[in-house]
Amino acid sequence: MIGAVHEALRSMLYSDGKIPPGEIDVTFAVPTRDWSAGLNRPTVNFYLYDITENVRLRESEFERQRSDVRELQRLRPRRVDLKYVVTAHFKSPLPELEDQEWQVLWRVLATLMRNTEWPDTLLPEEARRLDTPIHSQVANPEGAPRQGEVWSALGTAPRPSLHYVLTVPLDLNIEYLRTLVVEVGVGIRDMDSGATLQTSRRYGWTLRGLDGAGLPGAEVRLPDRPGFSVSAEDGIFTTTVPHAEVSQMLVRPAGTRDWRLVDIVAGSFDVQLS
């Protein structure tokens, strides 16, 4: 992800920022004194000095993808802050070129501020696949390092710089695949003769709350039919009537007194409260 993000930043500065790629380099190096002394061309540098999880944006929910009688639950990606110090380096003692250095840094600032929400055309493939936006903050003092400490640690003279924080998704690749019990046959046999004395079939459903998660402890019954079921911890319950013959159910969530009439989507194994 980080490599793809860096390529996207280059593209942003060259296309949106109108920085000429044939004249100015965009690098992602540690700007030490030796590195700066070895530059041969004007350079804009993004120094990645910190990688931190953005706990304010952490999501612990699982995305659910249903396919026939199987359900894939996938943990939402974590959000990670990539923190940069952005500088421009024009290796020349001439004052007029120093002015160009500030102009380039100013143009970089304007470009980054225009793209605090990254457009789809810049998103790396992984971020597009995760359907998670990339956003940023620039020139914001919150969480910024003390500039004197940065340059002192790098052993180089202080210079004007921008503080840039880019928030990107990190897929932990945690997922669960569950096969739903759609139909169960129950039979009672005579222990001596082996003959079947009684058979019945039950059909499985999942009761979901407003957040889409399984709703436990609710009473569920069919209109105009006796008996009821109680949903388990994952919201699963059963009926004696096949799915294709059910268009409505009565639901009484745990801790409530009133029954709620819920319409069933044809072909679905879910009962969704609204």
Summary of the structure (lengths in Angstrom):
residues: 274
radius of gyration: 30.1
end to end distance: 38.2
largest distance: 105.5
contacts: 712
relative contact order: 0.13
helix: 23%
strand: 36%
